[in-house]
Amino acid sequence: MADMVARTLRITAPPDDVDSVHQALESVWAVVPDLEPRDRMSIETAVIELTANVIQYANRGRAVSFALTIVVYDDRVEATLSDSGEVDDVGLHSRGMPDAMAESGRGIPMIQALVDSVEHRRVEGFNHWTLVRAREAARDSVTPARGMPSVSISGVIDEMSRQRALEELGILDTPPEERFDRVTRLATQLFGVSGSAINLIDRDRQWSKSMVGSFPSEVPRSQSACAITIETDQTLIVPDLSQWEGHEHIGIPGEFEFYAGHPLYAPGGERIGSFCVFDASPRHFSEREVAMLRDLASWVQQELSVSQELSRAAEVQQGLLPQQLLSMPGWDIAGMCLPARAVGGDFYDWYPVGEGAAFTLADTMGKGIGSAIIAATVRAVLRSAARFGDVTGAVDAAAAALTGDLDSTGVFVTLFHARLDMDTGEVTYVDAGHGLTFIAKQSGEVRRLRSTAPPLGIDIETEWVAQTESLEAGDALVSVSDGVLDLYAGVEEALESVTSIVMLAESAEEIVDAMRARARGVAPDDVTVLVVRRDAA
């Protein structure tokens, strides 16, 4: 691999403003002082022109976000820009310079004139542009017969696909996980080496998901042996890093002199990282040890696949939560669900019913995939029961439909299900073993709504009895899951603290944001909050 300098620039630029792009590019040129002015001017002008085109045309005048990567190689400069603009027709290979009197149309032809290659792909709603310009020094070193130095556009596109696959895993910069750490600990003991790591290769860095050893969790990609490993599908063994021709800068005498790594793959087959072992001194690695390393890499691969599945499950679960606010003048509604793991057993829901809306907060016993499946089932059954004219009918229908599933899985579900008449403020509800709902009155009075029935899945003979409350101007109904209790010393302290937030907040969303901030990173259980607030008179 040729030496390179890479910088990934994440830029948010308002319409008709490319100054932020100019400023960001200065940080790249500062670390490559040997770049010829003509190369710098050409690639920068092409990037700015492309940026301006995206702002003006592709995003119809709306603010646009970019991910811009600049890579300076010995022989070329590559710029990759991804954006979410809407493109009708790029026409890369059919455009020429417009008539001299034309006022527009020079964008793409000008970019093509400034660089040696322009490629465009649209994948899953995103545009990916790649500009490549051979450096002047490389041009001078070849004869006219050979023409331009070879620049692999397919290789550039493969790197874009690889990067996208890595980001879709959603694993970069996540906390340590025991399921990965146990593999690196085992490898270190099994091979008798000083360290082992699960390294992922980002745009311009190597990041370690799990590490045993004294190395930092993040190093520049140009100093990474794992970045070399992902160039092929083969296990890479370097008995003595000091003798590794062309890569002597990777080894560290006395600390990092032996390396063995096997590629790790995204679900689509893209090489995204390496499982590796390393040692403080050169050593031999037998065929048996190579086979063992591959087996351990397969174990890590399986865990990465689980991560992908969990990420997708989390997206689906979040997608089931209400995405739009109800059109209820005079009412303010908000909710949030923060799973302790990738997915959880809590959910909240709302949807229009008659002259108002139905609201639900449910908490399935347990956490993880199993509870998430049950929660999704409960949501679907309750929504299908919306045809019943009262909450008791809906909950009774849901309980009857779910009895077999809940009994066979040994799971129960606590539930608060209510209907609100938006004109009168009357709330009719059934509380099935939940008991964590209260009404905060504008006067300062707080009334907790007690549960009068067991959770779903406990007693199939339960007769559900509806209760009624009234929300006056300035009142708020708040329902929370039991994960909120874990954020405080007990039930009373939790309810007092949440009540204080309700009284001080100016909106339902502000209440939810405060609870999210309290729970993030410290909640051992799923945390869910639902707020229905009537506007003050």
C-alpha positions in Angstrom: 0.0 0.0 0.0 1.3 3.4 -0.9 1.9 6.0 1.8 -1.1 8.2 2.1 -2.6 11.1 4.2 -6.3 10.8 4.8 -8.8 13.1 6.4 -12.6 12.6 6.7 -14.4 15.9 7.0 -18.1 15.9 8.1 -19.5 19.2 7.0 -22.9 20.7 7.4 -23.2 23.6 5.0 -26.2 26.0 4.7 -27.4 26.8 1.2 -25.2 29.0 -1.0 -22.3 28.8 1.5 -19.2 26.8 0.7 -16.9 28.7 3.1 -16.9 25.8 5.6 -15.7 23.5 2.9 -12.8 25.8 2.1 -11.8 26.0 5.7 -12.0 22.3 6.2 -9.8 21.6 3.2 -7.1 23.9 4.7 -6.6 21.3 7.4 -5.7 18.7 4.8 -3.3 20.8 2.8 -1.5 21.7 6.0 -0.3 18.1 6.5 0.8 17.6 2.9 3.1 20.5 2.2 4.7 18.7 -0.8 1.5 18.8 -2.8 2.0 20.8 -6.0 0.0 24.0 -6.0 -1.6 23.0 -9.3 -2.8 19.7 -7.8 -4.2 21.4 -4.8 -5.9 24.1 -6.8 -7.5 21.6 -9.2 -8.9 19.2 -6.7 -10.1 22.0 -4.3 -11.8 23.8 -7.1 -13.5 20.6 -8.3 -14.7 19.8 -4.7 -16.0 23.3 -4.2 -17.8 23.2 -7.6 -19.3 19.9 -6.8 -20.4 21.1 -3.3 -22.0 24.2 -4.9 -23.8 22.1 -7.4 -25.2 19.8 -4.7 -26.4 22.8 -2.6 -27.9 24.6 -5.6 -29.5 21.7 -7.5 -29.4 18.4 -5.8 -31.0 19.6 -2.6 -33.4 22.1 -4.0 -32.1 24.9 -1.8 -32.3 23.0 1.5 -29.5 22.7 4.0 -27.4 19.7 3.1 -25.0 17.4 5.0 -21.8 16.0 3.5 -19.3 13.3 4.4 -16.1 14.4 2.6 -12.9 12.3 2.5 -9.7 13.5 1.0 -6.9 11.0 0.5 -3.5 12.1 -0.7 -1.4 9.2 -2.2 2.1 9.3 -3.6 0.7 9.3 -7.1 -2.8 10.8 -6.9 -5.3 12.7 -4.8 -8.8 11.2 -4.2 -11.9 13.1 -2.9 -15.0 11.1 -2.0 -18.2 13.1 -1.2 -21.4 11.5 0.0 -24.6 13.5 0.2 -28.4 12.9 0.6 -29.5 15.2 -2.2 -32.1 14.2 -4.8 -30.5 13.7 -8.2 -32.6 13.3 -11.4 -29.9 12.9 -14.0 -26.2 13.3 -13.5 -25.3 12.7 -17.1 -21.5 12.4 -16.5 -20.7 11.0 -19.9 -23.1 13.1 -22.0 -22.3 16.6 -21.0 -20.1 19.1 -22.7 -19.4 22.8 -22.0 -22.5 24.9 -22.7 -22.6 27.7 -25.2 -20.4 30.7 -24.3 -23.5 32.8 -23.7 -25.2 30.2 -21.4 -25.6 31.2 -17.8 -25.4 27.7 -16.3 -24.4 24.1 -17.1 -20.7 24.4 -16.5 -20.6 22.4 -13.3 -20.0 18.8 -14.3 -17.9 19.7 -17.4 -15.7 21.9 -15.3 -15.1 19.3 -12.7 -14.2 16.7 -15.4 -11.7 19.2 -16.8 -10.0 19.7 -13.4 -9.6 16.1 -12.5 -8.8 12.8 -14.3 -11.8 10.8 -13.3 -15.3 11.6 -12.0 -17.5 8.7 -10.9 -21.1 8.9 -9.4 -23.2 6.2 -7.8 -26.6 6.5 -6.1 -27.1 3.8 -3.4 -29.9 3.6 -0.9 -30.9 7.2 -1.2 -27.3 8.6 -1.1 -25.1 10.1 -3.8 -21.5 9.0 -3.7 -19.1 11.1 -5.8 -15.4 10.1 -6.4 -12.9 12.6 -7.9 -9.4 11.4 -8.8 -6.5 13.5 -10.0 -3.0 12.2 -10.7 -0.3 14.3 -9.0 2.0 16.4 -11.2 5.1 14.4 -9.9 3.5 11.2 -11.1 2.7 12.6 -14.5 6.3 13.7 -15.0 7.6 10.3 -14.1 5.8 8.5 -17.0 6.5 8.6 -20.7 3.9 9.8 -23.2 3.6 6.3 -24.4 2.4 5.0 -21.0 0.1 8.0 -20.5 -1.5 8.6 -17.2 -0.6 6.5 -14.1 -3.0 3.7 -13.4 -5.7 4.8 -11.0 -8.2 2.1 -10.0 -11.7 3.6 -9.9 -13.1 0.2 -9.1 -10.8 0.1 -6.1 -12.1 3.5 -5.0 -15.7 2.3 -5.3 -14.9 -0.9 -3.4 -13.5 1.2 -0.6 -16.7 3.2 -0.5 -18.8 0.0 -0.3 -16.5 -1.3 2.4 -16.9 1.9 4.4 -20.6 2.0 4.1 -20.9 -1.7 5.2 -18.8 -0.9 8.3 -20.9 2.1 9.2 -24.1 0.1 8.8 -22.9 -2.4 11.4 -23.3 0.4 13.9 -20.4 -0.9 16.0 -17.8 1.9 15.7 -17.1 3.8 18.9 -19.4 1.5 21.0 -18.5 0.5 24.5 -16.6 -2.8 25.3 -18.7 -6.0 25.2 -17.9 -9.2 27.1 -18.9 -11.4 24.1 -15.9 -9.9 22.2 -13.6 -9.5 25.1 -13.7 -13.2 26.0 -12.4 -14.0 22.5 -9.4 -11.7 22.7 -8.6 -12.9 26.3 -8.7 -16.5 25.1 -6.5 -15.9 22.1 -3.8 -14.2 24.2 -3.7 -17.2 26.5 -4.0 -19.8 23.8 -1.1 -18.5 21.7 1.0 -17.2 24.5 1.3 -13.7 23.0 1.4 -10.3 24.6 -1.8 -9.2 23.0 -4.8 -9.7 20.8 -7.4 -7.4 19.2 -10.5 -7.1 17.2 -9.6 -4.1 14.9 -12.0 -2.3 12.5 -10.6 -0.2 9.7 -12.4 3.1 9.4 -11.7 5.8 6.7 -8.5 7.1 8.2 -8.0 5.1 11.4 -7.9 1.7 13.0 -10.4 1.4 15.9 -10.3 -1.6 18.4 -13.6 -3.0 19.5 -11.7 -5.3 21.9 -8.1 -5.2 22.9 -5.8 -7.2 25.2 -2.4 -5.4 25.4 -0.9 -2.0 26.0 -1.7 -0.5 22.6 -4.1 2.5 22.2 -7.7 1.7 21.0 -7.2 4.0 18.0 -4.3 4.5 15.6 -3.9 6.1 12.2 -4.8 3.7 9.4 -1.4 4.3 7.8 0.3 2.7 10.8 -2.1 -0.3 11.0 -1.0 -3.9 10.0 -4.7 -4.8 10.0 -5.2 -2.3 7.2 -2.9 -4.4 5.1 -4.7 -7.6 6.2 -8.0 -6.5 4.7 -6.4 -6.1 1.2 -6.9 -9.9 0.6 -8.9 -12.8 2.0 -5.8 -14.6 3.3 -4.4 -14.8 6.8 -1.5 -12.4 7.1 1.5 -13.6 9.1 4.5 -11.4 9.7 7.1 -13.2 11.8 9.3 -10.2 12.2 7.9 -6.7 11.6 11.3 -5.1 11.4 12.0 -7.1 8.3 8.6 -6.4 6.6 9.8 -4.7 3.4 7.9 -1.4 2.8 6.2 -1.4 6.1 9.0 -1.1 8.6 7.2 1.9 10.2 4.4 -0.4 11.6 6.6 -2.5 14.0 7.7 -1.1 17.4 10.9 -2.7 18.7 10.5 -4.4 22.0 6.7 -3.9 22.0 5.3 -5.0 18.6 7.5 -7.2 16.5 5.2 -10.1 15.5 1.8 -10.0 13.9 -0.8 -12.5 12.7 -4.3 -11.4 11.5 -7.3 -12.8 9.6 -9.9 -10.6 7.8 -13.3 -9.9 9.3 -16.3 -9.4 7.0 -19.5 -7.4 6.8 -22.7 -9.4 5.9 -22.2 -8.4 2.3 -18.7 -9.8 2.2 -16.8 -6.5 2.5 -13.6 -6.8 4.4 -14.0 -4.4 7.4 -11.3 -5.4 9.9 -9.1 -8.1 11.3 -8.9 -10.4 14.3 -5.2 -10.4 15.2 -2.6 -11.5 17.7 0.7 -9.8 18.3 3.8 -10.2 20.4 6.8 -8.2 21.7 9.3 -10.3 19.9 9.6 -12.1 16.5 8.2 -15.7 16.5 7.2 -18.6 14.3 3.5 -19.3 13.7 2.7 -22.9 12.8 0.0 -24.1 10.4 -1.9 -25.4 13.4 -1.8 -22.0 15.0 -3.0 -20.4 11.7 -6.0 -22.7 11.7 -6.8 -21.8 15.3 -6.6 -18.1 14.5 -9.1 -18.6 11.7 -11.4 -20.5 14.0 -11.3 -17.7 16.5 -11.9 -15.1 13.7 -15.0 -17.1 12.7 -16.2 -16.8 16.3 -15.8 -13.0 16.1 -17.4 -13.0 12.7 -20.5 -14.7 14.2 -20.7 -12.1 16.9 -20.5 -9.3 14.3 -23.4 -10.9 12.4 -25.4 -10.8 15.7 -24.5 -7.1 15.9 -25.9 -6.5 12.4 -29.1 -8.4 13.2 -29.5 -6.5 16.5 -28.9 -3.2 14.8 -31.6 -4.0 12.2 -33.9 -5.2 14.9 -33.4 -2.0 16.8 -34.2 0.0 13.7 -37.4 -2.0 13.2 -38.4 -1.6 16.8 -37.8 2.2 16.8 -39.8 2.3 13.5 -42.8 0.8 15.3 -42.9 3.7 17.7 -45.3 6.6 16.7 -43.4 8.8 14.3 -45.9 11.6 14.0 -47.6 13.9 16.5 -51.3 13.6 16.7 -53.3 16.5 15.4 -54.9 17.4 18.7 -55.2 21.2 19.2 -54.8 22.1 22.8 -52.8 19.0 23.7 -49.1 18.4 23.8 -47.9 14.7 23.5 -44.4 13.2 23.6 -42.8 9.8 24.3 -39.4 8.0 24.4 -38.2 4.5 24.7 -34.5 3.8 25.5 -33.7 0.1 25.5 -31.0 -1.1 27.9 -29.8 -3.4 25.1 -30.1 -3.0 21.3 -33.8 -3.9 21.6 -36.1 -4.1 24.6 -39.5 -5.2 25.9 -41.0 -1.7 26.5 -43.1 0.3 24.0 -45.4 3.3 24.0 -48.0 4.0 21.3 -50.7 6.5 20.3 -53.1 6.8 17.5 -56.4 8.6 16.8 -59.7 7.1 18.0 -63.0 8.9 17.6 -62.8 12.4 19.0 -59.5 11.9 20.6 -56.8 9.3 20.8 -55.7 6.0 22.4 -52.5 5.8 24.4 -50.5 2.8 25.6 -47.4 2.1 27.6 -46.4 -1.5 28.1 -43.5 -3.3 29.8 -42.7 -6.9 28.9 -41.0 -8.9 31.6 -37.3 -9.2 30.7 -35.0 -7.6 28.1 -33.6 -8.4 24.7 -34.9 -10.0 21.5 -37.5 -12.3 23.2 -39.2 -9.4 25.0 -39.0 -7.3 21.9 -41.0 -9.9 19.9 -43.7 -10.1 22.6 -43.8 -6.3 22.8 -44.4 -6.0 19.1 -47.1 -8.6 19.3 -48.9 -6.7 22.1 -48.7 -3.5 20.1 -50.2 -5.1 17.0 -53.0 -6.8 18.9 -54.0 -3.7 20.8 -54.0 -1.6 17.6 -56.2 -4.2 15.9 -58.6 -4.1 18.8 -59.1 -0.3 18.3 -62.4 -1.2 16.7 -63.8 -1.8 20.1 -65.6 1.2 21.5 -64.0 1.1 25.0 -60.7 0.3 26.6 -62.0 -2.7 28.4 -63.0 -4.3 25.2 -59.6 -3.6 23.6 -57.6 -5.0 26.6 -59.9 -8.0 26.9 -59.4 -8.8 23.2 -55.7 -8.4 23.5 -55.5 -10.6 26.6 -57.5 -13.3 24.9 -55.4 -13.2 21.8 -52.1 -13.3 23.7 -52.9 -15.9 26.4 -51.4 -18.8 24.5 -48.2 -17.0 23.6 -47.7 -15.5 27.0 -48.4 -18.8 28.7 -46.0 -20.8 26.5 -43.2 -18.3 26.9 -43.7 -17.8 30.7 -43.9 -14.0 30.1 -46.2 -11.4 31.4 -46.8 -7.8 30.3 -47.8 -4.8 32.5 -49.9 -2.4 30.6 -51.5 1.1 30.8 -54.0 1.6 28.1 -56.2 4.7 27.9 -58.5 6.7 25.6 -58.7 10.5 25.8 -61.6 12.6 24.7 -59.8 15.7 23.5 -62.8 18.0 23.9 -63.7 17.1 27.5 -60.3 16.0 28.8 -61.8 12.8 30.1 -59.4 9.8 30.3 -60.7 6.3 30.5 -58.1 3.7 31.2 -57.2 0.1 32.2 -54.1 -0.5 34.3 -53.0 -4.1 34.1 -50.4 -4.5 36.8 -48.5 -1.4 35.8 -49.2 1.2 38.5 -46.6 3.7 37.3 -48.9 6.4 35.9 -49.8 9.7 37.6 -51.5 12.9 36.9 -49.7 16.2 37.8 -52.3 18.9 38.3 -51.5 22.5 37.4 -52.3 23.3 41.1 -49.3 21.2 42.2 -51.4 18.2 43.3 -50.1 14.8 42.2 -52.4 11.8 42.0 -51.0 8.3 41.3 -53.3 6.0 39.3 -53.4 2.7 41.1 -53.6 -0.6 39.3 -56.7 -2.7 39.8 -55.9 -5.7 37.7 -53.0 -8.2 37.2 -50.6 -8.0 34.2 -51.5 -9.7 30.9 -50.5 -13.4 31.1 -51.2 -13.9 34.8 -54.9 -14.8 35.0 -57.0 -15.5 31.9 -60.2 -15.1 34.0 -59.5 -11.4 34.8 -62.4 -9.0 34.3 -61.0 -5.7 33.2 -62.6 -2.7 34.9 -62.1 0.8 33.4 -61.5 3.8 35.5 -61.9 7.5 34.6 -60.0 10.7 35.3 -60.2 14.2 34.0 -57.4 16.4 32.7 -58.0 20.1 33.2 -56.1 22.9 31.6 -52.4 22.7 32.5 -52.6 19.1 33.8 -50.3 16.3 32.6 -50.7 12.6 32.5 -47.3 10.8 32.8 -46.8 7.0 32.5 -43.3 5.4 32.9 -41.8 1.9 32.8 -40.1 0.4 35.9 -36.8 1.1 34.3 -37.3 4.7 35.5 -37.3 3.4 39.1 -33.7 2.1 38.7 -32.6 5.7 38.1 -33.6 6.6 41.6 -33.4 5.2 45.2 -37.0 4.0 45.1 -40.6 4.4 43.8 -41.4 7.5 45.9 -38.1 9.3 45.0 -38.6 8.5 41.3 -42.1 9.8 41.2 -41.2 12.9 43.2 -38.3 13.6 40.8 -40.3 13.0 37.7 -43.1 15.2 39.1 -40.6 18.0 39.7 -39.5 17.8 36.0 -43.1 17.9 34.9 -43.8 21.0 37.0 -40.7 22.8 35.7 -40.9 21.9 32.0 -42.6 24.0 29.5 -43.5 21.2 27.1 -44.1 17.4 26.9 -41.0 17.1 24.8 -38.9 18.9 27.4 -40.0 16.4 30.0 -39.0 13.5 27.8 -35.7 15.0 26.9 -34.9 15.5 30.6 -35.7 11.8 31.3 -33.6 10.7 28.3 -30.6 12.7 29.6 -31.0 11.1 33.0 -31.2 7.6 31.7 -28.6 7.6 28.9 -25.6 5.4 29.6 -26.6 4.5 33.2 -30.0 2.7 32.9 -29.8 -1.0 33.6 -33.3 -1.6 32.3 -35.4 -0.3 29.5 -36.6 3.2 30.2 -39.9 4.4 28.6 -41.9 7.6 29.2 -45.2 8.8 27.8 -46.5 12.3 28.5 -50.0 13.7 27.6 -50.3 17.3 28.6 -53.2 19.7 28.2 -52.4 23.2 27.4 -52.8 25.8 30.1 -55.8 28.1 29.8 
